[in-house]
């Protein structure tokens, strides 16, 4: 946490979370997304919105991003977020994926075309027990491929600075920090 400030009411405080906006040039970033053998890709279908929401919740509950964005730590909040993402005018099905294995759905990513036009990764979620197998990297590569297929030249995402493993992953893929932001969260 970047810091705390107590307001006039001593029961009310605000926490500021440092976040990075990171961008990537798609012309240099496109690689073939690869999954370990026991995992498979599931392309976007409207009928899978609940599965995306469940994986999102299971990936973020108890993590720093659920403190920054409380909806990520709540199953109903994740469901609402998925419906909002799907309704965005720039929603890109080709940049929105699930990963599945014999145990069920374990990874999710959503992508939209933002003003610019530029690709915007909304969320990258991998359930904790499946991390460390390259699934996050594969999800990002798959979304970037979808942005490129849509004719976009650049993409961005935002990440909480304290999420060191995510920041490292995005840097390794080729994202570069272009701006530092602070997100105020009232407690």
N, C-alpha and C positions, 0 to 999 in steps of 0.2 A: 504494500500500500504506500502510496506516495506521501500521505500525510492525513492528519485529522484536524478538523476545526470544529469547535463547539460553538453553537449558536447561542442566542439569548436564553432559550430554554435549555437547561442543562441536561434534559433527557434527550435532546435532539442533537445529533452530530452528523457531519458529512465526511465521507471518506473519498479521497481523490485517487483514482487508479490511473497509472501511466499506461498509455496505449500507443502502439506504433501503427501508422498507416504504411504499408509496404506495397510496392508496385513491381511489376515485371513486364519486360518487353517480350511479347509472345513469339516474335520471330526467332528469338534465341532460346526459348524455353521449351519448345515442343519436344517431348520424348514419348516413347511408347509406354503407356502405363502397364506395369506388370504386377500381377498378384501371385502370392505363393500358391502352390498347386491345390490346396484344399479350399481355396476361396474362389468366388465367382462374382461377376458384375451383374447388377440388376438395373436396367435403364429405368428412367422416370416413367411412371404411369400414375394418373390421378388416383387410381385405386390403392396406391401404396403410401398415401400421405400419412396414414396412421403409423406405418412402419418407420417412416422417416422421423416422425415425432418421437416415437418410443426410443429409437437408437440415439437421437439427439439428447433426450432426457437421461438415458443411461450413460451417455458419454460425459455429460456436463455436471450432473448432480454431485455435489460435494467438491467440485473443482472451483478454482479462482473465478472463472468466467460466470459461474452461477451467482457469485457475490456481486460481480459487476453488472450482470444482466439477470436479475432474479427469475425471469421467465424460464431461463435455461435449467433452473433447479426444480422446476415444477412440471409434472406431466401435462397438465392442462395448458400451461404457458407455452410449452413446446408445441403442442397441437395448434394453438392459436398462431404461433410464429410460422408454422408450416403453411397454414391457410393464408396468412398475410404474404409470405414469400410467393406462393403459387399465384396469388392475385396480382402481383406486381406486373405492370405492362411489359417489362423487359425480361420476365422469367424465361430462362433458357433450359428446356428439358435436356438438351445435349450436354449441359454442364452440371446436371443434377443426377446423382447416382447413389445406389446402395451397394454394400458388399455383403454377401451372404456366405455362410458355410453350413455344415451339417447341424450346428447348434442353433442356427438362426441368423438374423440380420445383425451385423456387428460394426458397420461403418456407414457414414452418410456424408454427403456434401451437397450444397445447393449453390447454384450460380444464376446471376441475373445480369442483364445488360443495363448499365447505369448511364447517366448522361455523359456525353463525351464523344462518341460512345466508347465505353470501357467496360470490361468484364469485372464483376464484383462477386467474390466468393463470400457467401453469407455465413456459412458455418462449415467447419470440418470436425466431424465427431467420430471417434473410435472408442468403443467400450474398453475400459481400463484393462481388462484381462486379455485383450487382443492387441495391445500396443506393443511396439518394439519389433513388429514383423514387417514393417514397410507399408502398412495399409494406409496411413495418413499420406505418405508420399505418393502412393498410387492414386488416391482420391484426388489430390491436388493436380497431378499430371492429367488425370482424366477430365477434370473440369477445365484445365487450361486448353486441352485438345478441343473441348466443346466450344470454348470462346473463339479459338482460332478458326474452327469450322464455320462459326457464325460471322466471320470476317472481321473480327476485332484484332487490334494491334497490341493492346495493353490490357492488363488486369491488375486488380488490387484486392487487398484484404486488410482488416484491422486485427491486431492481436494484443492482448494484455502483456505488458513487458515482463511481469512476474512469471508468465508461462514460458519459461526458458526453453523447454524442449520444443515447443511450437515455434518460437522465434528461430531457433537453430534449424529446424526442418525447413522453414520458409526461406531462410538465407541459403541453405544448401541447395534448394530447388532453383534459386536464382532471384528471389524477391530481394529488393533493396529498400531500406527504410527511407521514406521521403518526408515524413512529418511525425512529430511527437504530439500526442493529444492527451488531455486529461479528462476522465469521465468522473463526474461527481455523483455519488450515490448517497442519498439520505438514509440514515439508519434510525 
